[in-house]
Amino acid sequence: MDTRKQSSTSEMQVTSIRLEAELKERLRELSGEQGYQTLIREILWQFVEQQTVPAEPRSHSIELERSPSQAPLLFQSNIRATFQAIAQREEQCAITGQLIQPQQPMWLGLTVTGEFVALSIEFEREASTKL
């Protein structure tokens, strides 16, 4: 669960970091309208939160406790592969936040960290139109 509050930029500290030009450009492409600095902050927060979670066996699904208006838990670039599936219980798309009802078709996304996450059918349609 993402428990950190959204800070205004006036509450943040300025930090300088050197990035390869190609990395910076790819981050810009991935970030879309939110901006690459926001994306970098989200990635860093996800890393910090993963490192501070007590050691426990990882489940094969991620429970999402956020509203659809919040930033996505995952980005499309975090998904390594997708598999067709049927929801057995109510799920929430890890990218769009859309609810998936029991017995509805969905996708299971295998993340780059080896976890399976629920993905809505609409996510896959949007992803295929961007290719």
DSSP file with accessible surface (Angstrom, degrees, kcal/mol):
  #  RESIDUE AA STRUCTURE BP1 BP2  ACC     N-H-->O    O-->H-N    N-H-->O    O-->H-N    TCO  KAPPA ALPHA  PHI   PSI    X-CA   Y-CA   Z-CA
    1    1 A M              0   0  146      0, 0.0     2,-0.9     0, 0.0    65,-0.1   0.000 360.0 360.0 360.0 134.6    0.0    0.0    0.0
    2    2 A D        +     0   0   69     63,-0.3    44,-0.0     1,-0.2    71,-0.0  -0.719 360.0 166.0 -84.6 107.3    1.3    3.4   -0.9
    3    3 A T        +     0   0  107     -2,-0.9    -1,-0.2     2,-0.1     2,-0.1   0.474  35.5 109.7-103.8  -3.8    1.2    5.4    2.3
    4    4 A R        -     0   0   57      1,-0.1     2,-0.2     3,-0.0    -2,-0.0  -0.443  66.8-122.8 -77.2 146.8    3.3    8.4    1.4
    5    5 A K        -     0   0  140     -2,-0.1     2,-0.5     1,-0.1    -1,-0.1  -0.561  28.4-103.0 -84.8 153.3    1.7   11.8    1.0
    6    6 A Q        -     0   0  158     -2,-0.2     2,-0.3     1,-0.0    -1,-0.1  -0.651  40.2-151.4 -75.4 121.3    1.9   13.7   -2.2
    7    7 A S        -     0   0   51     -2,-0.5     2,-0.2     2,-0.0     5,-0.0  -0.725  11.6-123.5 -93.5 145.2    4.5   16.5   -1.7
    8    8 A S    >   -     0   0   56     -2,-0.3     3,-1.8     1,-0.1     4,-0.5  -0.524  30.0-111.9 -78.0 156.8    4.4   19.8   -3.5
    9    9 A T  G >  S+     0   0  112      1,-0.3     3,-1.1     2,-0.2    -1,-0.1   0.805 117.2  64.3 -62.9 -24.1    7.6   20.6   -5.4
   10   10 A S  G 3  S+     0   0  106      1,-0.2    -1,-0.3     3,-0.0    -3,-0.0   0.754 100.8  52.1 -70.6 -19.9    8.2   23.4   -2.9
   11   11 A E  G <  S+     0   0  115     -3,-1.8    -1,-0.2     2,-0.1    -2,-0.2   0.513  96.4  90.7 -89.2  -6.7    8.5   20.8   -0.1
   12   12 A M  S <  S-     0   0   63     -3,-1.1     2,-0.4    -4,-0.5    -3,-0.0  -0.538  75.2-123.9 -91.2 156.4   11.1   18.8   -2.1
   13   13 A Q        -     0   0  177     -2,-0.2     2,-0.3     1,-0.0    -2,-0.1  -0.791  27.4-114.9 -96.8 142.4   14.8   19.1   -2.0
   14   14 A V        -     0   0  149     -2,-0.4     2,-0.4     2,-0.0    -1,-0.0  -0.586  36.9-178.6 -77.3 131.7   16.8   19.7   -5.2
   15   15 A T        -     0   0  115     -2,-0.3     2,-0.4     2,-0.0     0, 0.0  -0.998  17.9-143.4-132.5 137.1   19.1   16.8   -6.1
   16   16 A S        +     0   0  113     -2,-0.4     2,-0.4     2,-0.0    -2,-0.0  -0.849  22.6 173.9-101.4 134.7   21.4   16.6   -9.1
   17   17 A I        -     0   0  114     -2,-0.4     2,-0.5     2,-0.0    -2,-0.0  -0.999  25.6-134.3-139.5 138.1   21.8   13.3  -10.8
   18   18 A R        -     0   0  233     -2,-0.4     2,-0.4     0, 0.0    -2,-0.0  -0.839  27.4-179.7 -95.7 127.7   23.7   12.5  -14.0
   19   19 A L        -     0   0   52     -2,-0.5     2,-0.0     2,-0.0    -2,-0.0  -0.953  34.3-104.4-124.5 146.2   22.0   10.3  -16.5
   20   20 A E     >  -     0   0  134     -2,-0.4     4,-2.5     1,-0.1     5,-0.2  -0.380  34.9-119.0 -61.9 146.3   23.1    9.0  -19.9
   21   21 A A  H  > S+     0   0   86      1,-0.2     4,-2.4     2,-0.2     5,-0.2   0.897 114.1  51.0 -57.7 -42.0   21.3   10.9  -22.7
   22   22 A E  H  > S+     0   0  135      2,-0.2     4,-2.5     1,-0.2    -1,-0.2   0.914 109.8  49.7 -64.6 -41.2   19.7    7.7  -24.0
   23   23 A L  H  > S+     0   0   74      2,-0.2     4,-2.6     1,-0.2     5,-0.2   0.943 111.2  49.2 -62.7 -45.5   18.3    6.8  -20.5
   24   24 A K  H  X S+     0   0   73     -4,-2.5     4,-2.3     1,-0.2    -2,-0.2   0.927 112.0  48.6 -60.4 -42.9   16.9   10.3  -20.0
   25   25 A E  H  X S+     0   0   91     -4,-2.4     4,-2.3    -5,-0.2    -1,-0.2   0.920 111.4  49.2 -64.9 -42.0   15.2   10.2  -23.4
   26   26 A R  H  X S+     0   0  144     -4,-2.5     4,-2.5     1,-0.2    -1,-0.2   0.893 109.9  51.7 -67.0 -37.4   13.7    6.7  -22.7
   27   27 A L  H  X S+     0   0   20     -4,-2.6     4,-2.3     2,-0.2    -1,-0.2   0.908 108.7  51.5 -63.1 -41.0   12.4    7.9  -19.4
   28   28 A R  H  X S+     0   0  116     -4,-2.3     4,-1.1    -5,-0.2    -2,-0.2   0.919 110.9  48.1 -59.9 -43.9   10.8   10.9  -21.1
   29   29 A E  H  < S+     0   0  129     -4,-2.3     3,-0.3     1,-0.2    -2,-0.2   0.915 114.6  45.1 -63.5 -43.3    9.1    8.6  -23.6
   30   30 A L  H  < S+     0   0   92     -4,-2.5    -1,-0.2     1,-0.2    -2,-0.2   0.828 108.4  57.5 -69.6 -32.1    7.9    6.2  -20.9
   31   31 A S  H >< S-     0   0   10     -4,-2.3     3,-1.5     1,-0.2     4,-0.2   0.745  78.8-179.1 -76.8 -23.6    6.6    9.0  -18.6
   32   32 A G  G ><  -     0   0   53     -4,-1.1     3,-0.9    -3,-0.3    -1,-0.2  -0.333  67.0 -11.5  61.4-135.2    4.3   10.6  -21.1
   33   33 A E  G 3  S+     0   0  205      1,-0.2    -1,-0.3     2,-0.1    -2,-0.1   0.685 127.3  70.2 -74.3 -19.8    2.5   13.6  -19.7
   34   34 A Q  G <  S-     0   0   60     -3,-1.5     4,-0.3     1,-0.1    -1,-0.2   0.740 103.6-121.3 -73.7 -20.1    3.5   13.1  -16.1
   35   35 A G    <>  -     0   0   28     -3,-0.9     4,-1.7    -4,-0.2     5,-0.1   0.203  15.2 -96.0  92.4 146.5    7.1   14.0  -16.8
   36   36 A Y  H  > S+     0   0   42      1,-0.2     4,-2.7     2,-0.2     5,-0.2   0.809 119.2  59.2 -72.5 -26.8   10.3   12.0  -16.3
   37   37 A Q  H  > S+     0   0  117      2,-0.2     4,-2.4     1,-0.2    -1,-0.2   0.929 106.8  48.1 -67.5 -39.2   11.2   13.5  -12.9
   38   38 A T  H  > S+     0   0   42     -4,-0.3     4,-2.5     2,-0.2    -2,-0.2   0.926 111.6  50.7 -63.1 -43.1    7.8   12.3  -11.5
   39   39 A L  H  X S+     0   0    4     -4,-1.7     4,-2.7     2,-0.2     5,-0.2   0.932 109.1  50.6 -60.4 -45.2    8.5    8.8  -13.0
   40   40 A I  H  X S+     0   0   34     -4,-2.7     4,-2.7     1,-0.2    -1,-0.2   0.931 110.4  49.8 -60.5 -43.6   12.0    8.7  -11.5
   41   41 A R  H  X S+     0   0   77     -4,-2.4     4,-2.8     1,-0.2    -1,-0.2   0.929 111.2  49.1 -61.0 -44.1   10.5    9.6   -8.0
   42   42 A E  H  X S+     0   0   24     -4,-2.5     4,-2.6     2,-0.2    -2,-0.2   0.922 111.9  48.5 -62.1 -43.4    7.8    6.9   -8.4
   43   43 A I  H  X S+     0   0   75     -4,-2.7     4,-2.3     2,-0.2    -2,-0.2   0.929 112.8  47.8 -62.3 -44.7   10.5    4.3   -9.3
   44   44 A L  H  X S+     0   0  101     -4,-2.7     4,-2.7    -5,-0.2    -2,-0.2   0.918 112.0  49.4 -64.5 -42.0   12.7    5.3   -6.4
   45   45 A W  H  X S+     0   0  119     -4,-2.8     4,-2.8     2,-0.2     5,-0.2   0.921 110.0  51.3 -63.2 -42.9    9.8    5.2   -4.0
   46   46 A Q  H  X S+     0   0   33     -4,-2.6     4,-2.4    -5,-0.2    -2,-0.2   0.932 111.8  47.8 -58.9 -43.1    8.8    1.8   -5.2
   47   47 A F  H  X S+     0   0  115     -4,-2.3     4,-2.1     2,-0.2    -2,-0.2   0.947 112.8  47.5 -62.6 -48.5   12.3    0.5   -4.7
   48   48 A V  H  X S+     0   0   68     -4,-2.7     4,-1.4     1,-0.2    -2,-0.2   0.924 113.1  48.5 -60.2 -45.1   12.6    2.0   -1.2
   49   49 A E  H  X S+     0   0   47     -4,-2.8     4,-0.8     1,-0.2    -1,-0.2   0.892 110.3  51.3 -65.8 -36.9    9.2    0.5   -0.2
   50   50 A Q  H  < S+     0   0   79     -4,-2.4     3,-0.4    -5,-0.2    -1,-0.2   0.880 111.0  49.2 -65.7 -35.8   10.2   -2.9   -1.6
   51   51 A Q  H  < S+     0   0  122     -4,-2.1    -1,-0.2     1,-0.2    -2,-0.2   0.755 111.6  48.3 -74.8 -24.4   13.4   -2.8    0.4
   52   52 A T  H  < S+     0   0  101     -4,-1.4    -1,-0.2    -5,-0.2    -2,-0.2   0.496  83.0 107.6 -98.1  -2.3   11.8   -1.8    3.7
   53   53 A V  S  < S-     0   0   82     -4,-0.8     3,-0.1    -3,-0.4    -3,-0.0  -0.561  83.9-102.7 -73.2 133.4    9.0   -4.4    3.6
   54   54 A P        -     0   0   97      0, 0.0     2,-0.3     0, 0.0    -1,-0.1  -0.258  46.0 -92.6 -55.9 143.6    9.7   -7.1    6.2
   55   55 A A        +     0   0  110     -4,-0.1    -4,-0.0    -3,-0.1    -3,-0.0  -0.437  69.6 140.9 -62.7 118.4   11.0  -10.3    4.7
   56   56 A E        -     0   0  135     -2,-0.3     3,-0.0    -3,-0.1    -3,-0.0  -0.976  60.5 -77.4-153.1 156.8    8.1  -12.6    3.9
   57   57 A P        -     0   0  124      0, 0.0     2,-0.3     0, 0.0     0, 0.0  -0.343  51.9-118.7 -59.8 135.7    7.2  -14.9    1.1
   58   58 A R        -     0   0  140      1,-0.1     2,-0.1     2,-0.0     4,-0.1  -0.599  24.5-132.4 -76.0 137.0    5.9  -13.0   -1.9
   59   59 A S        -     0   0   70     -2,-0.3    57,-0.2     2,-0.2    -1,-0.1  -0.386  18.0-117.3 -81.3 168.0    2.4  -13.8   -2.9
   60   60 A H  S    S+     0   0  144     55,-0.1     2,-0.3    -2,-0.1    56,-0.2   0.272  96.7  44.8 -91.8  11.7    1.6  -14.4   -6.5
   61   61 A S  S    S-     0   0   35     54,-0.1     2,-0.5    56,-0.1    -2,-0.2  -0.987  76.9-130.2-147.0 154.9   -0.7  -11.4   -6.7
   62   62 A I        -     0   0   46     54,-0.4     2,-0.5    -2,-0.3    56,-0.3  -0.920  18.3-138.5-107.6 123.9   -0.4   -7.8   -5.6
   63   63 A E        -     0   0  113     -2,-0.5     2,-0.6    28,-0.1    28,-0.0  -0.716  19.1-148.2 -79.0 127.0   -3.3   -6.4   -3.6
   64   64 A L        +     0   0   22     -2,-0.5     2,-0.4   -63,-0.1    29,-0.0  -0.865  19.9 179.0-101.8 123.8   -4.0   -2.9   -4.8
   65   65 A E        +     0   0  128     -2,-0.6     2,-0.3     2,-0.1   -63,-0.3  -0.665  47.3  96.2-121.0  72.2   -5.3   -0.4   -2.2
   66   66 A R  S    S-     0   0   33     -2,-0.4    -2,-0.1   -65,-0.1     7,-0.0  -0.978  71.8-107.3-151.6 160.1   -5.6    2.8   -4.3
   67   67 A S    >   -     0   0   51     -2,-0.3     3,-2.0     1,-0.1    -2,-0.1  -0.605  34.7-112.3 -89.1 155.2   -8.2    4.7   -6.2
   68   68 A P  T 3  S+     0   0   87      0, 0.0    -1,-0.1     0, 0.0    30,-0.1   0.746 114.8  64.8 -59.4 -19.9   -8.2    4.7  -10.0
   69   69 A S  T 3  S+     0   0  110     28,-0.1     2,-0.1     2,-0.0    28,-0.0   0.674  86.9  88.6 -78.7 -14.8   -7.3    8.4   -9.9
   70   70 A Q  S <  S-     0   0   93     -3,-2.0     3,-0.1     1,-0.1    -4,-0.1  -0.366  96.8 -80.5 -77.6 164.3   -4.0    7.7   -8.2
   71   71 A A        -     0   0   39      1,-0.1    -1,-0.1    -2,-0.1    -2,-0.0  -0.232  60.7 -90.0 -59.9 150.3   -0.8    7.1  -10.2
   72   72 A P        -     0   0   37      0, 0.0    23,-0.2     0, 0.0    -1,-0.1  -0.287  21.3-138.4 -64.2 148.7   -0.5    3.5  -11.5
   73   73 A L  S    S+     0   0   52     21,-0.8     2,-0.3     1,-0.1    22,-0.2   0.882  90.1  22.0 -70.5 -38.7    1.2    0.9   -9.3
   74   74 A L  S    S-     0   0   16     20,-1.6     2,-0.3    37,-0.0    -1,-0.1  -0.883  73.6-137.1-126.3 159.5    3.0   -0.4  -12.4
   75   75 A F    >   -     0   0   29     -2,-0.3     3,-2.6     1,-0.1     4,-0.4  -0.784  33.5-107.5-110.6 159.0    3.8    0.9  -15.8
   76   76 A Q  G >  S+     0   0   72     -2,-0.3     3,-1.8     1,-0.3    -1,-0.1   0.855 119.3  63.2 -54.1 -33.7    3.4   -1.1  -19.0
   77   77 A S  G 3  S+     0   0   66      1,-0.3    -1,-0.3   -47,-0.1   -47,-0.0   0.669  92.7  64.7 -69.0 -13.5    7.2   -1.4  -19.2
   78   78 A N  G <  S+     0   0   35     -3,-2.6    34,-1.9    33,-0.1     2,-0.6   0.578  84.1  91.7 -80.8 -11.7    7.1   -3.4  -15.9
   79   79 A I  E <   +A  111   0A  28     -3,-1.8    32,-0.2    -4,-0.4     3,-0.1  -0.770  47.5 177.3 -93.2 123.8    5.1   -6.2  -17.7
   80   80 A R  E     -     0   0A 169     30,-3.5     2,-0.3    -2,-0.6    31,-0.2   0.812  68.0  -7.8 -91.1 -37.7    7.2   -8.9  -19.2
   81   81 A A  E     -A  110   0A  36     29,-1.3    29,-3.0     2,-0.0     2,-0.3  -0.985  59.9-141.5-156.7 157.5    4.4  -11.2  -20.5
   82   82 A T  E     -A  109   0A  44     -2,-0.3     2,-0.4    27,-0.2    27,-0.2  -0.955  10.4-167.9-127.8 149.6    0.6  -11.5  -20.4
   83   83 A F  E     -A  108   0A  98     25,-2.1    25,-2.9    -2,-0.3     2,-0.1  -0.997  28.0-113.0-134.7 137.9   -1.6  -14.6  -20.2
   84   84 A Q  E     +A  107   0A 161     -2,-0.4     2,-0.3    23,-0.2    23,-0.2  -0.423  48.0 160.6 -68.6 144.6   -5.4  -14.8  -20.8
   85   85 A A  E     -A  106   0A  27     21,-2.3    21,-2.5    -2,-0.1     2,-0.4  -0.950  39.0-122.2-154.5 170.7   -7.3  -15.7  -17.6
   86   86 A I  E     -A  105   0A  84     -2,-0.3     2,-0.1    19,-0.2    18,-0.0  -0.994  35.5-118.0-121.9 127.2  -10.7  -15.6  -15.9
   87   87 A A        -     0   0    1     17,-2.6    16,-3.5    -2,-0.4    17,-0.1  -0.424  22.2-170.6 -65.4 133.0  -11.0  -13.7  -12.7
   88   88 A Q  S    S+     0   0  140     14,-0.2     2,-0.3    -2,-0.1    -1,-0.2   0.555  75.7   9.8 -97.9 -13.5  -12.1  -16.0   -9.8
   89   89 A R  S    S-     0   0  111     12,-0.1     2,-0.2    11,-0.1    -1,-0.1  -0.918 105.9 -62.9-150.4 173.9  -12.6  -13.0   -7.4
   90   90 A E        +     0   0  104     -2,-0.3     2,-0.3    -3,-0.1    11,-0.2  -0.452  60.4 177.7 -66.5 131.3  -12.8   -9.2   -7.8
   91   91 A E  E     -C  100   0B  34      9,-2.7     9,-3.1    -2,-0.2     2,-0.4  -0.822  23.7-134.6-127.2 169.2   -9.4   -7.9   -8.9
   92   92 A Q  E     -C   99   0B  32     -2,-0.3    26,-0.3     7,-0.2     7,-0.2  -0.997  29.7-110.1-130.5 130.1   -8.1   -4.5   -9.8
   93   93 A C     >  -     0   0    0      5,-3.0     4,-1.5    -2,-0.4    26,-0.2  -0.370  21.8-141.1 -59.5 129.1   -6.0   -3.8  -12.9
   94   94 A A  T  4 S+     0   0    2     24,-2.8   -20,-1.6     1,-0.2   -21,-0.8   0.641  97.1  32.3 -69.1 -14.1   -2.4   -3.1  -11.7
   95   95 A I  T  4 S+     0   0   28     23,-0.3    -1,-0.2   -22,-0.2    24,-0.1   0.812 130.4  26.3-109.8 -48.3   -2.0   -0.3  -14.4
   96   96 A T  T  4 S-     0   0   41      2,-0.1    -2,-0.1   -24,-0.1     3,-0.1   0.694  89.4-131.7 -92.0 -20.6   -5.4    1.3  -14.9
   97   97 A G     <  +     0   0    1     -4,-1.5    -3,-0.1     1,-0.3   -28,-0.1   0.410  53.3 151.6  82.6  -2.4   -7.0    0.6  -11.5
   98   98 A Q        -     0   0   72     -6,-0.1    -5,-3.0   -30,-0.1    -1,-0.3  -0.344  48.4-115.5 -65.0 139.2  -10.1   -0.7  -13.2
   99   99 A L  E     -C   92   0B  81     -7,-0.2     2,-0.5    -3,-0.1    -7,-0.2  -0.536  22.2-155.6 -76.2 142.3  -12.1   -3.3  -11.3
  100  100 A I  E     -C   91   0B   3     -9,-3.1    -9,-2.7    -2,-0.2     3,-0.1  -0.985  14.7-142.1-119.1 120.5  -12.4   -6.7  -12.8
  101  101 A Q    >   -     0   0   85     -2,-0.5     3,-2.0   -11,-0.2   -14,-0.3  -0.443  32.5 -81.7 -83.2 156.7  -15.4   -8.7  -11.6
  102  102 A P  T 3  S+     0   0   60      0, 0.0   -14,-0.2     0, 0.0    -1,-0.1  -0.252 116.6  17.7 -55.7 141.8  -15.4  -12.5  -10.9
  103  103 A Q  T 3  S+     0   0  128    -16,-3.5   -15,-0.1     1,-0.3    -2,-0.0   0.455  95.7 128.1  71.9   5.2  -15.8  -14.6  -14.0
  104  104 A Q    <   -     0   0   79     -3,-2.0   -17,-2.6   -17,-0.1    -1,-0.3  -0.667  67.6-106.7 -84.6 145.1  -14.8  -11.7  -16.2
  105  105 A P  E     +A   86   0A  75      0, 0.0    16,-0.4     0, 0.0     2,-0.3  -0.405  53.2 154.7 -66.3 147.8  -12.0  -12.3  -18.8
  106  106 A M  E     -A   85   0A   9    -21,-2.5   -21,-2.3    14,-0.1     2,-0.4  -0.887  38.2-107.9-155.0-178.2   -8.7  -10.6  -17.8
  107  107 A W  E     -AB  84 119A  40     12,-2.9    12,-2.6    -2,-0.3     2,-0.5  -0.938  16.3-141.9-119.0 146.9   -5.0  -10.9  -18.3
  108  108 A L  E     -AB  83 118A  58    -25,-2.9   -25,-2.1    -2,-0.4     2,-0.5  -0.952  21.0-152.4-101.8 128.4   -2.4  -12.0  -15.9
  109  109 A G  E     -AB  82 117A   0      8,-3.3     8,-2.3    -2,-0.5     2,-0.6  -0.894   5.4-147.2-104.2 128.7    0.8   -9.9  -16.3
  110  110 A L  E     -AB  81 116A  38    -29,-3.0   -30,-3.5    -2,-0.5   -29,-1.3  -0.857  24.8-145.9 -90.5 119.1    4.1  -11.4  -15.4
  111  111 A T  E >   -A   79   0A   3      4,-3.1     3,-2.0    -2,-0.6   -32,-0.2  -0.347  25.3-106.1 -83.9 168.7    6.2   -8.5  -14.1
  112  112 A V  T 3  S+     0   0   77    -34,-1.9    -1,-0.1     1,-0.3   -33,-0.1   0.693 122.4  56.7 -66.1 -16.7   10.0   -8.0  -14.5
  113  113 A T  T 3  S-     0   0   74    -35,-0.3    -1,-0.3     2,-0.1   -35,-0.0   0.351 122.6-105.1 -95.4   4.2   10.3   -9.0  -10.8
  114  114 A G  S <  S+     0   0   42     -3,-2.0     2,-0.3     1,-0.3    -2,-0.1   0.605  77.4 129.3  88.1  12.3    8.5  -12.3  -11.3
  115  115 A E        -     0   0   27    -53,-0.0    -4,-3.1   -54,-0.0     2,-0.4  -0.714  54.3-129.0 -98.6 152.3    5.2  -11.5   -9.8
  116  116 A F  E     -B  110   0A  62     -2,-0.3   -54,-0.4   -56,-0.2     2,-0.3  -0.847  28.7-177.5 -98.3 135.4    1.8  -12.0  -11.4
  117  117 A V  E     -B  109   0A   3     -8,-2.3    -8,-3.3    -2,-0.4     2,-0.3  -0.945  29.4-107.0-130.6 152.6   -0.6   -9.1  -11.5
  118  118 A A  E     -B  108   0A   9    -26,-0.3   -24,-2.8    -2,-0.3     2,-0.4  -0.589  34.7-173.2 -77.6 138.1   -4.2   -8.6  -12.7
  119  119 A L  E     -B  107   0A   0    -12,-2.6   -12,-2.9    -2,-0.3   -26,-0.1  -1.000  20.8-123.9-133.0 136.5   -4.6   -6.6  -15.9
  120  120 A S     >  -     0   0    2     -2,-0.4     4,-1.3   -14,-0.2     3,-0.3  -0.335  22.7-117.8 -73.8 158.3   -7.9   -5.6  -17.4
  121  121 A I  H  > S+     0   0   36    -16,-0.4     4,-2.0     1,-0.2     5,-0.2   0.887 116.7  59.5 -60.7 -37.6   -8.9   -6.5  -21.0
  122  122 A E  H  > S+     0   0   71      1,-0.2     4,-2.6     2,-0.2     5,-0.2   0.865  98.1  58.6 -62.0 -35.4   -8.9   -2.7  -21.7
  123  123 A F  H  > S+     0   0    8     -3,-0.3     4,-2.6     1,-0.2    -1,-0.2   0.949 106.7  47.0 -57.6 -46.9   -5.3   -2.5  -20.7
  124  124 A E  H  X S+     0   0   49     -4,-1.3     4,-2.3     1,-0.2    -2,-0.2   0.895 111.1  51.3 -66.3 -37.5   -4.3   -5.0  -23.4
  125  125 A R  H  X S+     0   0  145     -4,-2.0     4,-1.6     2,-0.2    -1,-0.2   0.931 112.2  46.7 -63.6 -44.9   -6.4   -3.2  -26.0
  126  126 A E  H  X S+     0   0   95     -4,-2.6     4,-1.0     1,-0.2    -2,-0.2   0.909 112.1  50.9 -62.8 -41.1   -4.7    0.1  -25.2
  127  127 A A  H >X S+     0   0    7     -4,-2.6     3,-0.6    -5,-0.2     4,-0.5   0.911 109.3  49.9 -65.8 -39.3   -1.3   -1.5  -25.2
  128  128 A S  H >< S+     0   0   68     -4,-2.3     3,-0.5     1,-0.2    -1,-0.2   0.817 106.9  54.9 -73.1 -25.1   -1.8   -3.1  -28.6
  129  129 A T  H 3< S+     0   0  114     -4,-1.6    -1,-0.2     1,-0.2    -2,-0.2   0.729 103.7  56.4 -77.7 -19.7   -3.0    0.2  -30.2
  130  130 A K  H <<        0   0  145     -4,-1.0    -1,-0.2    -3,-0.6    -2,-0.2   0.583 360.0 360.0 -84.5 -12.5    0.2    1.9  -29.0
  131  131 A L    <<        0   0  181     -3,-0.5    -3,-0.0    -4,-0.5    -4,-0.0  -0.350 360.0 360.0 -77.6 360.0    2.4   -0.6  -30.9
